[in-house]
């Protein structure tokens, strides 16, 4: 990832003219290339522009005499000493780390769509692009962030206070985007909500996870109305987004009203973007621990009568997925063969599986739980996988369980909560670990991804083949 310094930071404090010139050159080079670095979150804002747009730094634009091609976007980063050129011929404008031109000036230059965003925590780690200009909308945008650790909750409280005071300029880097026509994403939102002045939040995720761009859609009254999944049409991520849309259509059909999942409002290609839009879920975030409300929700996901577990679509697809990501991994292939033998003796009902059932992916409204983020959902799965995932995610991410602790907890849950008997419980726990290892490899495109290897190690421990197989909690 390119670490974007503050304007002038590279040159600050230099007295020697040669060093100053070198620092200035480094600043210019970084200004030209910061959005082309390996971290795709830095360029999440490009979702507002056409996929075939070319991005030209201010320095290059000033230095060259030839007019920009079409479509071209001018990127002005820092270096306030270089004035903006004549904007005629430019289809879009991006300004950051320097004074913004006025909206009136941009509209007079022909830019009909002008939006400002604050980037949190900043361009060096750009997880959130929150709209600025309307305090209510910016405050509502923060509602998407539901931290559970104490330090993170304190940080969110400080952010909310700063927004209420109108101090968004101190929160993080600010980015101004301008375009001569309304972007496809914003057009779709306006059509779905009948021109209610939609504002869009971009969420780009954490650095260590695969890049998954989503958007929150708020209307002028500062209500969060929908969530959009976004990628360029034809990109590999389209399959994952389309799979979630299929899952939502299935659940919406089985539960026409007050169902367990959001309503799918739109799926299709707009411009060169593939988009799905789902209604936002109201309610408060779920608690850390499972309750009867969670168990009632999971009971609603039952799909069919008991049958051999090996007939489940989730189980049938394991070999296909493993052959793609671990074709020559002798440990995975042997563990999978053992799992096949274990599941062949189990008779369990078919259930829809959420795939990432965790406190931060649910909302509770009037005593009823609803879940979102169904990207890893499976229509024909097996029971107890979601309940197990909830327990493990809380322990792993919030309580920072060690591998020994996770092994012990998996054995405890398998013996008590995961099936009609301990054998079924262990089979479910091993199936869960197999699925998680494959998910981590699929999400990152890397079979050696650390979390993927961690789940394989835990899987081996439950088979009695790995270090710490009979560990006690620590």
N, C-alpha and C positions, 0 to 999 in steps of 0.2 A: 504494500500500500504506500502511496506517496503521502508523506507527512507534510501537509500544507502549512508553512509558517505564516505568521502575521506579516502584513505588508511591510517591506523594508527590514524584516528581522535578519535576513542573511547579511545585509550590508551594515547593520547597526554596529557602532563602536569601532569602525576601521579608520585608521589615520593614513596608512600607506595607500597611495593612489593605485598601485597595482592590485593590492588586495581588494580595494573598494571596487575596482573595475571587474575583477573576477567574481566578487559577490553579486554585483549588479547583473552580470551575465547569467549567474546561476539563478537569480530571481526571475529573470526574463524567461529562461528555459523552463523553470518550474511553472511559471504562469501559462506557458504555452501547452504544457503537458499534464497538468495536475488531474484533469478529468479522464485521462487515458491510462491511469495507473491500474494495478491489478485488483484493487478493491472496487467492485461494480457499484457499491452503494454510493460512492462519490458522484456517480453520474445517474442516480435514480431520477433526477429531474428531466432526463432526456425522454422519459415516457410522455412528456407533454409535447414533444417535437416529433416530426416525421422520422421514420427509421432511416431514410436515405439522406438526412440532413448532414452537412459537413460543418464542423465546429472550428472556428478560426479565432485565435487569440487576438486581443487588441493590438499587441505589438506587431504581429504579422500583418494585420489588416492595415496598420498605419504605414508599414514599411513597403508594402507592395502597391503598385499602381493599377494592376488589373482589377476589374470589378469582381465581386464574389460570384460564384456559381449559384445554381438553384437546386434545392433550397439551402441557404447558408445561415448559420447562427453565429453572431458575434459574441465572444466570451471576454468580458472585461474583469480581470482579477487583479485586485490591489493596484499598485502603481498609479496613484491618483494624479501624478504629474502628467500623465499622457491623457489628453482629452479624448472623448468619444468622437469618432469621425462622423461624417454625414451618414445617416442611417438609411438613406435611400438605397434600395437594392438588397438590403438585409431582410431576411424573412423572420428572424428571431433575435432576441438579445438576452444574454445572461450576465448579470452584474453581481459581484460579491467582493467583500473586503475593500470596498471603496464607496464613496457617496453615491446614492442612487439618483438617477435622473428623476424628475417629477413625473407623476402619472400624466399630468396635463401635457408635458413636453412629449411624452411617448405617444399619447393619443394623437397629438397634432402631427406626429411623424408617421401615423398610419397604423400604429399597433393597437388593435381593438381589445386584445386580451392582455392584461397586466396583473401579475400577482406577486406578492412578496411572501417569503417563507423564512422562518427561523429554523436552523438546523441544530438538532440536539443529539449528543452533547456538543458537536461541532463537526466541521468538515474532516477532521482527523479521525472521527469515529461517527459517521453520519447514520444514525438509526432512525431519526424522525425528521420529517420536513413538515412543520406546522404552519398553517396560514397565519399571517399577521395583518393588521389593519382593522380588525374588529375584535375587541377584547373578549366578547362573549364566545365567539367562534374559536379563538385560540384556547380559551379555558376549556371549552367543550372537547376540543381535540385531545387534550390531556387525559380525558376519560378513558381513552383506549389503553392507556398504560396502567396496568394493575399489578404493582409490585407487592411482594409478600415479605421480603426481608426488611428488617427495621431500617437499615441505612437507606435502602432504596425508597421506602415510604417517606422518610424525612426529606430526601431529595425531591420527591414529587411534591411534597407540601411546599417546599421553597420555590419550586417552579410555579405552582399555582399562585402563591403570594405575589411573585414577580409579575405574573400576567395580570392579576387584579390591579396592580399598581401601574400597569402600562409600561413596565420596564423590560419589554421583550428584547430590546437592543442589547441588553447585558446578558442574555441567556446563552447565546451561542452565535455562530456565524449566521449572517443573513444573506439570502439569495433572492435576487429579483429576476423574474422571468417575464418576457414580453413576446408576443407573437401577433401576426397580422390577422389571424383568424382563430376561432375558438378550438382548442385541442380536442381530439377525438374522445378522450376520456371525459372531459368536461361536457362535451356535447351529449354524450350518453347519459351522464348524470342529469343534465338539464331536461332531457326528454323524459326520463323516468319520473322525475319529480316536477314536471310541468313548469319548468323555468323558475323554480323557487330560489334562484341565485345560489346554486350549490357551490360550496367550497370543498377543496380536496386536501386531505392529509396523506402524505406518503409515509409508509413504514418500510424500512429497508432491512431490518433485522440486525443481529449481532455479527461481528466480524467472523467468528469461528464457525458459523453455520453457512450452508449454501445460500446464495442470494435468492430471496423470494420477495418480490415486490408486491405490496398490497396497498390499497388506498381506502381511507375512510371518507365517506361522503356526508357532509353536513349541509343542511339548508340554512337559509338566511336567519331563521329563528334559533340557530345554534343547536339544533337537534341532530344527533347522529342518526342518519336514516339508512345507511347501507355500507357494505364492505365490498370492494372490488378486488379481484385477482387480475394481475396484469402480466403479460409478456408479449414479445413480438411474435406475430403469427409464424408458426413453423418452428419455433425454438423448442428444445427438448422439454422445457418446463410446461409446455402446453398440455402434454399428456397428463401430468399431475393435476393441473387445474381442471381439465375436462373430466378427470376421474372424480374429483370432488363434486362437480356439477351433476354428474350422473348419480352420485350418492344422494345429493339433495333432492333430485327429481324423484328418486325411489322413495325416500322418507316422506317427502311432501305428498306423494300419492297414497302412501299407507296411512298418513296422519293429516287429513285435509285441514284440520284446524287445531291450533295449540299443540303442534307437533314438537318432537324433540330437537328439530334442526331448523335453521333459518329458511325462509322462502327464497327459492331461486327466482330472481327477477329478470335476469338477462344473461344470455350466453351467445357469443358470436364475435365476428371480426368487424372492427371499426377502424377505418384507415388501414394501417398495417399492424394494429394492436389486436391481440386476442384477449377478450375480456369476459369475465363472469361477474355478475353483481348479485349479491344476496342481501336480504333485508337484515338490518341490525337487530340484535336481541336486547331487549330491555331487562333491567334487573340489577341486582347487586352481584359482585363477584362471589364465587363459591368459597367456602371455608377451606382451610388446609386439610381437614380430615373428612373422610367419608361419613355420610349420615344416611338416615332412612330416605331422605329426599333423593340422594344419589342412587340408592338401591331401587327405588321406584322408577327412576329414569331408566336404569339398565334393564329392568324387567320389561319396559315398553319396547325394547329393541329385539325381543324374541321374534324370530321369523318363521320357524317351523318345528315340527315334532322331532323327537330324538331319532337319530340315525347314526351309523358308524362315523366316527370323527374323521376318518380318512377320506370321506366323501365331501368334506367341506371344501369350498373353492379356495379358502385361505390355505388349507393344507396342500391341496393339489398344486397350487402355484409355488410352493416352497422350492421344489426341485428346479423348476424353470428359473426362478430367481437365483438360486444357489449356483446353478450351472453357468449363469452369466457372470456372477461376481466372484465365486470361489471354485472355479472348475478344477483346479489342481491343488486345492487345500485339503490335504488328507484328513485333517482333524474335523473340518466342517462336514465333509462327505461322510465320515464315519459316524459323527454325532447325528447327522440327518437320517442315516439308516437306522440307528437306534431309536430315534424319535418315531420313525415309521412303524417300527414293531410295537412301540408303546401305544400309539394312537389306534392301531388296528384292533385293540381290545376294548376301546372306549366307545360307548354309545352316548352321545350328547346332542342336545337340541341345536338347531341353527339359529344364530343371532347376528344381527347387524353389529359391527364393531366400529367404534369411533376411531380408534387408532392413536389418538393423542389426548386421552381423557385425563385432564389435570385441572387443578383449581383455576388457573388463569384462562382456561378455554370454556368456562361455563358461566352462566348467569342464573340467578334464582329470582323468580317473580311470583309473588303471591303463593309461595309454597311449592311452586313447580320449577323444576330444573330444565334448562335448555342448554344445548352445547353448540359451539361453532368451531371452525377450523377442522373440517372433515376431510382434509386432503389425503389422509391415510386411511380413510374409511373403507370397510369391506362389507358388502351386503350379506355374504354367506360365510360367517365366521363361527367361532366357538365361544361359549360363555366364559366369564370370569377374566378374560384378557384385559378389558378396560378397567375393572376394579384393581387388578394387579398393577397395571400401568400407573394408576393414580397413586397407589401406595409407594411404588418404586420412584416415581418422579419427585414426590414430596421428599422422600428420604435422600435421594441422590442430589437434587438441586437445592433444596432448602436446608436440609439437615446435614448435607455433605457426608453421606455414608461412605465408608471405605468398602472395598471389595469383600472383605471378610464380613462386615456387617450386612451387606446386601445378600451374600450367600446364605447367612443365617436367617435373615428375614424371608427370603424366598422359600427356604425349607419350612419355616414356621407357617407361612401363608399356605403353602401347598398341603401341609398336613391338616389344616383347620378350615380353610375358606374356599378352596379352589375346585371343589368337585365332590362327587358322591363318596370318594374315598381317597386315601393318600396316594395311590397309584395314579388315579385320574388327576389329582392335584399336581403331582410332579410332572406329568405329561403336559399339562397346561402351562406350568412354569417354564418348561423347556421349550415349548412352542413359542411362548412369549419372547424368550431370549433369542431364539432363532430369527423370529420376525424382526426384532429390534436391530440385530446385527445387520440384517439385510437392508433395513430401512436406512441405517446410517451410511452404508456403502452406496445405496441408491441416491441418497440426498446429496452426498458430496462427490459422487463419481469416483470413490477411492475405497477399495476393499481393505486397505491398510489404515483407514481412518481410525484414530485412537478409540473413539467410542465403539466403533464396530468391533475392534479387537477386544475391548473390555467385555462386551456382551458375549463374545465367543468364549472368553476365559470363564465367565460366570456359567455359561452353558456347560462347559467341560467340568466345572466344579460340581454342578448338580448331577452329572453322570458319574461322579466319583473319580474323574480322571485328571483333574487339575489341582494345582497347589491350593491348599486351604479348603479342600472339598468339604470338610466337616468342621468348618470354623465356627466359633461362637461369637456372638455380637461384641463389638468393641465400640 
